[in-house]
Amino acid sequence: MMNQKRQPPYILSIDAGTEAIKAGLFDLQGNRVAIGARNYPTFFPASGWAEQDPADWWSGLVGAVQDCLHNAHVAPEEIAGLSADATTCTLMPLDAAGQELGRALLWMDVRAAAQARRIFTTGDPALRYCLAGANAEWMPPKLLWLKENEPERYAATAFLLEFTDWIAWRLTGRLMLNLNTVTQRWFYHTPSGGWPLDFFAAIGLAGLADKFPADILPLGAVVGELSADAARALGLRPGIPVAAGGGDAFVGLLGQGVTQPGDLGVVMGSSNVLSALAAEEMHFPGVFGSFPDAIIPGLNLVEGGQASTGSLLSWFKRNFGADAEAAAIARNISVYRLLDEEAAQVPPGAAGLIVLDYFQGNRTPHTDSAARGAIWGLSLQSGRAQIFRALMEGIAYGMEDILQTFRGHGFVVERIIASGGATHSPLFMQIYADVVGQPLSITREPEASLLGSAIVAAVGAGLYPDLQTAARQMVSIERAYIPDAHRHDEYAFFVRQYQDTYQQLRELMRRMNERSSKK
């Protein structure tokens, strides 16, 4: 998205997602000047495991920034600030010398399901953030698994960083943690004074806080200046202020303009994160949070999420889309556009197919790391188009399940704002709107996390006084998808079947997960 009226100063932002790392250059009106991206692999050594190599992160980051700068034709001295976001609860243990200890445990790694269940049975007050169950994606279960199954690696861990904070470490040489992530994944609670040391001790992680860097910085605070070594690798000038970032989806809220109660942002990537801000701290089953001061000081972050969304469509294309890919190439269109065209010919309900989107567990409303995906209603009539549409509908049913949980506890959602890769599909967005029965507003800039990090960097560079002001100036809404009342009524039946599917299969999935985790 090139803008002819662009003018310096510019902000460089980095968004480290599940499958790729992106670098974007923005002006102070939120116009994207250029973008660069590099993919990196994820390793799946066993069922429910997911790991990434920090060497791949760094090479990807360097390549993405260099590509972005090459595309931008901007002088390095015109770049005034830098910030990065990354996947949340992707943990990187370092030794005392700051060297990485093996691969990082990716956010979607749920090997610690048994540890999560044990943690939940303690009933500790810290678990108010996740009243439906302790999520194996979060830091404590992962670290408890590491202590119990890889004790030498755990003992050698001198510093534990989030992916976001590892990037800041590589850029500035400063070890720190960001307030955003430790509040909503590490049980840090500012009103109570910080770390829940008694909780850590109760679950078998006494002394864990000794492995945390001492400094905890809010979004937009300056971590330090870009080091000479990092600047040389990236092609930037040293000394650029690097602002503390946070989790990709939550920084993405800023890139959607969500800065006040009543708005709910949905960042649609490999997973879906649904987040809103509340004036008061609240806790109820089926959501995560609320997390005080995680984004905007004085407001509480309330979160729902789906672990597998865009990754399901990628899984289908990768494993069952060879013929579609060949046909798309012949027409010179993307394979997803071809699959959308086919799915658009299938009526709502996908000829009786129901997809449970829990391929990597359920984040909310059930918080069940042992849950797994399902497709039922298959017949010999079921083909590629029906299944692909059923995948999209199942993901939308999952979102409606979360929104019903919000509504059931009196949390009012007045406006839904969406961004991310899925917004490129008009069919998918209309399915979402029809299923949830509310308009979906789409931001002009689809890369909300990139823009959110630019907003954070602009505040860190002193170009805006606070995050709210920067978001108002840099975010624009492009269009809205309006629900069809008839289709919404029709989808209500299928949403109920989706919800009943989990209840019917929950015990079977738990047994299967226990068996497979022993191998």
ABEGO torsion letter per residue (X at the ends): XBBAABBOBBBBBBBBBAABBBBBBBBAAGBBABBBBBBBBBBBABBGBBBBBAAAAAAAAAAAAAAAAAAAGBBAAABABBBBBBBBGBBBBBBAAGBBBEBBBBAABAAAAAAAAAAAAAGBAAAAABAAEBBAABAAAAAAAAAAABAAAAAABABBBBAAAAAAAAAAGBBBBBAAAAAAAAGBBAAAGEBBAAAAAAAGABGAAAABBABBBBBGBBAEBBBAAAAAAAGBBBGBBBBBBBBAAAAAAAAAGBABBGBBBBBBBABBBBBBBBABBBBBBGBBOBBBGAABBGBBBBBBBBABBAAAAAAAAAAAAAAAAAAAAAAGBBAAAAAAAAAAABBBGGGGBBBBAAAAEBAOAAGBAABBBBBBGBBAABBAAAAAAAAAAAAAAAAAAAAAAAAAAGBBBABBBBBEAAAABAAAAAAAAAAAGBBBBBBABABAAAAAAAAAAAAAAGABABAAAAAAAABBBABBBBBBAAAAAAAAAAAAAAAAAAAAAAAAAAAAAAAAAAX
